[in-house]
């Protein structure tokens, strides 16, 4: 699984422009296809399921994309070419440049802001590939698909405090976080 994240500076644009999510996922899909074809040395057709998430564990607006991506693709003769994901730093930098180019094209940012985003050492763009799925591990595949399709809040994380009438939200990072009264 790959997870793509954009910096906090760019996140408000996703809140106010729903077409931006689709453009981001198309950008990611094209980028993965480009990387796989370059690694194979010929055009290959891979597969990916991309899912947009609008919130993280703390229910703050945090647009990011999860992707279940096939490690490889089929060439024009129908042969499968295995292309494992290794070091993702180069792909992360390409992701960064392509997203900035998209924001420039949409006129959300100007060239000065784009140059600034490209110069940041800690850019806020990230690409995580730490979760792997293995062929035949149906349980892991099901858990991952459920995770990707989940809403930002789960009833199992909500607790009603009977005495105070408070609704609490807990996560693995913070067992009792106040939510509302």
Secondary structure per residue as TSV (DSSP state, phi and psi in degrees):
chain	resnum	aa	ss	phi	psi
A	1	X	-	360.0	141.0
A	2	X	E	-116.3	139.8
A	3	X	E	-122.3	124.9
A	4	X	E	-109.3	128.2
A	5	X	E	-128.4	142.4
A	6	X	-	-107.9	157.5
A	7	X	-	-68.5	158.3
A	8	X	H	-55.9	-34.5
A	9	X	H	-59.4	-32.8
A	10	X	H	-95.8	-12.0
A	11	X	H	-62.4	-37.5
A	12	X	H	-58.7	-28.8
A	13	X	H	-62.7	-33.5
A	14	X	H	-71.1	-29.3
A	15	X	H	-67.4	-32.6
A	16	X	H	-107.0	-0.1
A	17	X	-	-141.4	96.9
A	18	X	T	-67.4	-21.7
A	19	X	H	-71.8	-19.0
A	20	X	H	-65.6	-32.8
A	21	X	H	-61.1	-47.1
A	22	X	H	-63.4	-41.4
A	23	X	H	-64.0	-39.0
A	24	X	H	-63.6	-43.5
A	25	X	H	-69.4	-34.7
A	26	X	H	-64.7	-41.7
A	27	X	H	-59.5	-45.8
A	28	X	H	-63.7	-45.0
A	29	X	H	-61.0	-45.6
A	30	X	H	-62.9	-40.6
A	31	X	H	-63.7	-44.9
A	32	X	H	-61.7	-44.1
A	33	X	H	-61.4	-41.9
A	34	X	H	-62.4	-43.8
A	35	X	H	-64.6	-43.2
A	36	X	H	-66.8	-41.4
A	37	X	H	-65.9	-39.9
A	38	X	H	-64.5	-42.4
A	39	X	H	-67.0	-35.4
A	40	X	H	-78.8	-20.2
A	41	X	T	78.1	11.6
A	42	X	S	-161.7	161.3
A	43	X	-	-63.9	130.3
A	44	X	-	-129.9	153.0
A	45	X	B	-111.2	116.3
A	46	X	-	-102.0	-160.6
A	47	X	-	-147.4	143.9
A	48	X	E	-152.6	143.1
A	49	X	E	-114.0	116.2
A	50	X	E	-110.1	136.4
A	51	X	E	-133.4	127.8
A	52	X	E	-84.3	136.7
A	53	X	E	-120.4	137.5
A	54	X	E	-100.4	-11.9
A	55	X	E	-142.0	155.0
A	56	X	-	-99.6	-164.3
A	57	X	T	-60.2	-29.7
A	58	X	T	-94.9	11.7
A	59	X	-	66.1	10.7
A	60	X	-	-76.7	150.1
A	61	X	E	-62.1	118.5
A	62	X	E	-149.2	79.2
A	63	X	E	-67.4	129.3
A	64	X	E	-155.4	166.3
A	65	X	E	-124.4	130.6
A	66	X	E	-101.3	141.0
A	67	X	E	-138.2	129.2
A	68	X	E	-93.7	113.9
A	69	X	E	-122.4	129.7
A	70	X	-	-67.6	131.1
A	71	X	S	-83.2	74.7
A	72	X	E	141.2	-169.7
A	73	X	E	-168.3	174.0
A	74	X	E	-101.8	135.5
A	75	X	-	-85.4	-177.1
A	76	X	T	-65.3	-22.2
A	77	X	T	-88.7	0.7
A	78	X	S	84.6	10.5
A	79	X	-	-86.2	138.1
A	80	X	E	-85.6	134.2
A	81	X	E	-114.5	112.7
A	82	X	E	-75.3	124.9
A	83	X	-	-131.1	90.9
A	84	X	-	-69.9	146.9
A	85	X	-	-82.2	121.6
A	86	X	-	-108.6	-119.4
A	87	X	-	-70.3	118.5
A	88	X	-	-95.3	7.3
A	89	X	H	-61.2	-40.9
A	90	X	H	-66.1	-43.7
A	91	X	H	-63.4	-36.9
A	92	X	H	-62.1	-40.8
A	93	X	H	-67.4	-38.0
A	94	X	H	-66.5	-41.4
A	95	X	H	-56.4	-48.3
A	96	X	H	-56.1	-50.9
A	97	X	H	-64.3	-39.8
A	98	X	H	-70.4	-37.8
A	99	X	H	-66.2	-43.2
A	100	X	H	-61.8	-41.0
A	101	X	H	-62.5	-39.7
A	102	X	H	-61.6	-44.4
A	103	X	H	-66.8	-34.7
A	104	X	H	-65.3	-47.0
A	105	X	H	-60.0	-41.1
A	106	X	T	-78.7	-2.1
A	107	X	T	62.1	30.5
A	108	X	S	-79.6	-29.4
A	109	X	S	-132.3	160.5
A	110	X	-	-102.6	178.0
A	111	X	H	-62.2	-34.6
A	112	X	H	-63.8	-45.4
A	113	X	H	-66.8	-38.7
A	114	X	H	-61.3	-44.7
A	115	X	H	-62.3	-39.5
A	116	X	H	-62.9	-45.9
A	117	X	H	-62.5	-34.9
A	118	X	H	-74.3	-24.6
A	119	X	H	-85.5	-19.8
A	120	X	-	-60.6	131.3
A	121	X	S	-70.0	-44.7
A	122	X	S	-106.6	90.7
A	123	X	-	-75.7	-22.1
A	124	X	S	88.7	-12.6
A	125	X	-	-81.5	136.8
A	126	X	E	-145.3	155.3
A	127	X	E	-138.6	113.6
A	128	X	E	-112.1	130.6
A	129	X	-	-125.5	30.7
A	130	X	-	-76.1	-17.2
A	131	X	-	-97.5	123.2
A	132	X	-	-117.0	145.8
A	133	X	-	-112.4	142.0
A	134	X	-	-116.0	144.3
A	135	X	T	-53.2	133.2
A	136	X	T	88.9	-11.2
A	137	X	-	-86.7	76.9
A	138	X	H	-61.7	-39.2
A	139	X	H	-62.3	-45.7
A	140	X	H	-63.7	-40.3
A	141	X	H	-63.2	-42.2
A	142	X	H	-65.6	-44.3
A	143	X	H	-60.4	-43.7
A	144	X	H	-66.1	-43.1
A	145	X	H	-63.0	-40.3
A	146	X	H	-65.2	-40.3
A	147	X	H	-60.9	-44.5
A	148	X	H	-66.8	-31.4
A	149	X	H	-91.9	-1.9
A	150	X	-	-71.8	150.8
A	151	X	-	-74.7	166.0
A	152	X	S	-67.5	-14.4
A	153	X	-	-128.9	144.3
A	154	X	-	-122.2	140.1
A	155	X	G	-60.8	-26.5
A	156	X	G	-69.0	-13.6
A	157	X	G	-100.8	-1.6
A	158	X	E	-106.2	130.7
A	159	X	E	-129.9	133.0
A	160	X	E	-91.8	121.7
A	161	X	E	-85.4	106.5
A	162	X	T	-57.3	-47.7
A	163	X	T	-66.9	-47.7
A	164	X	T	-91.5	-9.6
A	165	X	T	69.6	23.8
A	166	X	E	-95.4	147.6
A	167	X	E	-101.5	123.4
A	168	X	E	-108.7	145.7
A	169	X	E	-119.0	127.6
A	170	X	-	-123.4	148.8
A	171	X	-	-130.1	177.2
A	172	X	S	-68.9	-18.7
A	173	X	S	-89.8	-29.1
A	174	X	-	-143.0	101.6
A	175	X	S	-62.8	-29.4
A	176	X	-	-139.9	95.0
A	177	X	E	-108.8	129.0
A	178	X	E	-63.7	132.7
A	179	X	E	-112.7	-55.0
A	180	X	E	-160.5	170.9
A	181	X	-	-124.9	360.0
